[in-house]
Amino acid sequence: MADGTAMKAGNKTIGARLRIVLKPDIAIGPGKADILQGIRDTGSIAAAGRRMGMSYKRAWLLVETLNGYFQAPLVESSRGGRSRGGAKLTPTGDLVLDSYRRMEALTEGVVAEEMETLRQLLPDTAQK
């Protein structure tokens, strides 16, 4: 998943969904990680939001929230117009996203056996 090709969507994708609470009211989960991934992949907050099926306003709100969490912003943006604007992750943004993706991968590995145990308890029609 670190390559950005498979973003999870709610409860439609099988697997663990990791939410990290760094301090009270400061958390990073799949949605915030996916908006960072989308910005990294597309160079655009709007395109990252569209990719996730969210409005530009919602995508901007996530970016502003993330930028306010840390000592340095995670995303830098430039206005559109003739120079065509855009957005990119800062070095701090890259570090946060990469760290979250590593934690996500570690979590998947740790819970895989227990996940399979639980899936075996589901009716056959639910194991798709």
C-alpha positions in Angstrom: 0.0 0.0 0.0 3.0 2.3 0.4 2.9 2.9 -3.4 -0.4 4.6 -3.2 -2.2 2.2 -5.5 -4.7 0.7 -3.0 -6.4 3.1 -0.7 -8.9 1.6 1.6 -12.5 2.8 1.5 -14.5 2.5 4.7 -15.5 -1.1 5.4 -15.3 -2.2 1.7 -11.7 -3.4 1.9 -10.8 -6.3 4.2 -8.1 -5.7 6.7 -7.1 -3.6 9.7 -7.7 0.1 9.7 -5.2 1.9 11.8 -5.9 5.1 13.7 -3.1 6.6 15.8 -3.9 9.1 18.6 -0.8 11.1 19.2 -2.3 13.4 21.8 -5.9 14.1 22.8 -7.7 15.4 19.8 -4.7 14.8 17.5 -5.1 11.6 15.5 -4.0 10.2 12.1 -6.0 7.5 10.4 -6.7 6.2 7.0 -8.4 9.3 5.7 -5.7 11.7 6.6 -3.0 9.3 5.4 -4.9 8.9 2.1 -5.2 12.6 1.5 -1.4 13.0 2.1 -0.8 10.0 -0.3 -3.1 11.6 -2.9 -1.2 14.9 -2.7 2.1 13.1 -3.0 0.8 11.2 -6.0 -1.1 13.9 -7.8 0.6 17.2 -6.7 -2.9 18.6 -6.1 -5.2 18.9 -3.1 -8.3 19.0 -5.4 -7.2 15.9 -7.3 -6.4 14.1 -4.1 -9.8 14.9 -2.8 -11.5 13.8 -6.0 -9.6 10.6 -5.9 -11.2 10.0 -2.5 -14.6 11.1 -3.5 -14.6 14.2 -1.3 -15.1 17.9 -1.9 -12.3 20.3 -2.4 -13.5 22.0 0.8 -13.3 18.8 2.8 -9.8 18.0 1.4 -8.6 21.5 2.3 -10.0 21.1 5.8 -8.0 17.8 6.3 -4.8 19.5 5.0 -5.3 22.5 7.3 -6.0 20.2 10.3 -2.8 18.1 9.5 -0.7 21.3 9.1 -1.9 22.5 12.5 -0.9 19.3 14.3 2.8 19.4 13.8 5.7 21.9 14.4 6.1 22.3 10.7 3.4 22.0 8.0 2.9 18.7 6.2 1.7 20.2 2.9 2.8 23.3 1.0 0.5 24.7 -1.7 0.7 27.4 -4.3 -2.1 29.3 -5.8 -3.4 28.4 -9.3 -3.6 30.8 -12.2 -1.0 31.0 -14.9 1.6 29.1 -13.0 -1.0 26.3 -12.5 -0.6 26.1 -8.7 -0.3 22.8 -6.9 0.6 21.1 -3.6 3.4 18.9 -2.3 4.3 17.2 0.9 7.1 18.9 2.9 9.9 16.8 4.3 7.8 16.6 7.5 4.8 15.5 5.5 6.8 12.7 3.8 8.1 11.6 7.2 4.6 11.5 8.8 3.1 9.6 5.8 6.0 7.1 5.5 5.9 6.5 9.3 2.1 5.9 9.2 2.4 3.5 6.2 5.1 1.5 8.0 2.9 1.3 11.1 0.0 0.2 8.9 2.0 -2.5 7.3 3.3 -3.7 10.7 -0.3 -3.8 12.0 -1.5 -5.9 9.0 1.3 -8.4 9.7 0.6 -8.6 13.4 -3.1 -9.1 13.1 -3.2 -11.4 10.0 -3.5 -14.7 11.9 -6.2 -13.4 14.2 -8.0 -11.8 11.3 -8.2 -15.1 9.5 -9.5 -16.8 12.7 -12.3 -14.3 12.9 -13.1 -14.6 9.2 -13.5 -18.3 9.5 -16.3 -17.7 11.9 -18.3 -15.7 9.3 -21.1 -17.3 7.3 -19.9 -18.4 3.8 -21.8 -15.6 2.1 -19.9 -12.9 4.2 -16.4 -14.2 3.3 -16.2 -12.6 -0.2 
